[in-house]
Amino acid sequence: LLLLNKVMESNPEPFKPHYNQLLQLFSSVLQDHSNPSALYYCILTLTSITAYTGTEEMVSIASDQASEAMEVLNELMESEVSIIVPHVADIVHFCLEVGSDTSLSDSLRVKGLSCIAFLIKLKSKTVLKQKLLNPILQTIFPVLTASPPPGEQDPEDEEDDSGDGTDDENPKHTAAQIIDTMALHMPPEKLFHHLLPLTQACLTSENPYQKKGGLMCLAVLAEGCADHIRTKYVLFYEIALCQSLSDSNQVVRSAALFALGQFSEYLQVSPETQYCAELMPLLLGYLSSLNDTKVGHVTKAFYALENFMENLGADIEPYLPTLMDTMLSALNNTDNLKIKELAVSAIGAIANAAKELLVPYFPPVIESLKGFLTTTTEEMRSLQTQSLDTLSVLARTIGKDVFSPLAAECVGLGLNLTDTIDDPDLRRCTYSLYSAVSTVSPDCLIPHLTPITTIMLLALKSNEGITVKHDRFSVENAYIDEKEDACDALGEIAFNTGYYRYLLLSPLLHDPSCCWVSFPALLKLLDVVLPCFLETVRKETERQVVMGVLETMNGVIKSCKGEAFQNPTRLKDVSHVIRDVLKKKTVCQDAGGDEADDEEQQAEYDAMLQEFAGEGIPLVASSVPADSFAPFLNDLLPLIMAKAKSSCPVSDRSFSVGTIGEILQALVSVPGGRGVAGRLSNRLLPVLVAGVRDSDAEVRNNSVFGLGCLAEAAGPIIVSDYPTMLSVFSNMLSKESDLRVIDNLCAALCRMILSNVDAVPLDHVVPALVGHLPLKEDLEENKTVFSCLALLYKHSRDLMLRKKQTTPPSSQTVLLLKALPCYNFQAAVTSLPAEQQAHLSAAVAAS
């Protein structure tokens, strides 16, 4: 393919008789994505013959192959950037040629132009360095400003256009997207230097489509270059917009409305500027003829109006009578549901600016909204979701005294809708409504908290809208939006009503990771839930509630691991709450409890509280890098170790050494855990060694477990302590009668062997270990024993093979092999060569 590419680039015309065969070859190459270089040379060769295709059949075949090539090119840019970089100029010129060729299909031209936008997003500096910015602009401006064929209009200017922006196969829109991408990813000074002369020329042209192209350019620059425009070009924008909104051609006016909407949304210019006084009458003039104007144009007018009004604030007052008369007329006098929806949305924007100034118009508005929300027909759905959104805005802006009398009725409307209609957008809007109502009249929500919070939590749990394609999950946007809004609403409702336990003690929140939410939605959920947990632990007066919250918080941390600590202050906040409980500094611990509870029960509750808090420490340790947690762990450990003293109750001693063991076990699996465990070993070893001598079997058991975990977590760092630990274990084995303790002694010995087999005197340890197998009580430790036996078996086998074993196996090997019948010895032996199988079997039999 490289050879073919070089030859055809130098002289493609002699190959014309073979184009059909070559295109078939290229088709097969383009379908195999496993060889990026081959794909790339194939695309280059296709480029070189594009100008020489002649017949209709050839053009059709070339178009099909080029369409595949565009797809491949996008994939290569996304996954194989290093291959693309040396050829950026060639790719840009190829894609510009495709995108500007009006003889090709719109879909192919769109793909070519989209490749350029994607390349700018990935490699904007390379595009600038290779001086490709001006060639790109010079090529796409004719696309952006092209007039439609005679007798036709651009799709967005059609009479039946709904203004929903669903036309994807449009080269003109894609050319605008390239400029939008430039604005987001290139320095504005360099971009404006090349772009402004082209834009000015368009705006001063007599051709309406030239003007439209210039306005589209101004519109898409607004987001990425907002600061630059605000500093240097506001007056230029204002003059261009005012002149264009007064233009005699509706194509120009429609583009100007879109540009004004973008300008208002992203630049947020002060309402005191002169252009505000000029623009508002123009916008009101458009809106006064709603029924006589096509919907697409009206949609742009409403878009411009909404974004423009958001910046006005109280300065909207002089325009309110005209605005509201127009909106109420649209609600009451037009049959077009789209225009009603636009008017309802605009009322929400007006309310955001006007706030209490809207009170005189509230009764007729609320009556219209209630009418929309009581029907269940499918064609009303979009209008209903917008009505719920606007109702939420009114609840937050119109004033508590005005809205509160209607709050309960609004909640009822929302519940009735979700009971009768299964639609994620509609449910999402009811969540926002309940959340808004909770800010002005939380009491009216309390009787309905169970159904309201249940439906939100079920939305988080639901897998509706989730599909699996090519081993990847995808979730429809409506369901993602529903889940994210449910997260927001749950937190605000719980906070405003004060009924935390409806949220905090929900079984669904014990394991948020099983909720089908996107990663950003999960983080949002955690940002709602965890601060509520922490606040409740600190301030709740009832011990049982705090215990439930601590248990639930532990479940969340266990389930979500590192995601629970994405917020930079979360680790500190959680650690400090655990510390406060261990120090008995929370409100419920200071409150002294209910008078009906006796002192013994209070002491039991306090101990349980501290145990729940202590259980959180190893969960946190397993969720974050060890070095991040180390400063907080250093503060928490003394509080835990203090409960290991011989003067403390058995329950405290058991809790202390058990928690230490679980912390060490957690450090095994996190980055930096070995170093932190090693640094802690001098503090923890004496506590655990003292614990193995305790009179209580559970304390001994937990201490032995902790010593084994210390060996596993710290590794070679504590090899010098192995003799002490082995001596302790040897003494225990000779005296211990509790079967669970003996099982944990075996597991601890196994952990020492697994951590550093060469540091353990196997001739002494293996006989002691094997003599107490199999495990009797703590069968969960079998996995540790199995891992150790496998290591010992491999260790002994390697030793035998290295020595070409001709002497009898060592005593520990024989003892190990004797233990293996419990753990499928025969399977292990059959993995050896026949001669060694016979040798080992004889050795075992002889012993």
Helices and strands as residue ranges (DSSP letters): H 2-10, G 13-18, H 19-30, H 36-49, G 50-52, H 56-79, H 81-84, G 85-87, H 88-100, H 106-129, H 133-144, G 155-157, H 171-185, H 188-203, H 208-224, H 226-232, H 234-245, H 250-267, H 274-287, G 290-292, H 295-310, G 313-319, H 320-333, H 337-354, G 355-361, H 362-373, G 378-380, H 381-397, H 400-420, H 424-440, G 442-444, G 446-448, H 449-461, E 466-469, E 472-475, H 477-497, H 500-504, G 507-510, G 512-514, H 519-539, H 543-560, G 561-565, H 570-582, H 587-590, H 599-621, H 626-641, G 642-644, H 650-667, H 673-691, H 697-714, G 715-721, H 722-735, H 739-755, G 757-759, H 762-770, G 779-781, H 782-802, H 811-819, G 820-823, H 825-829, H 834-846
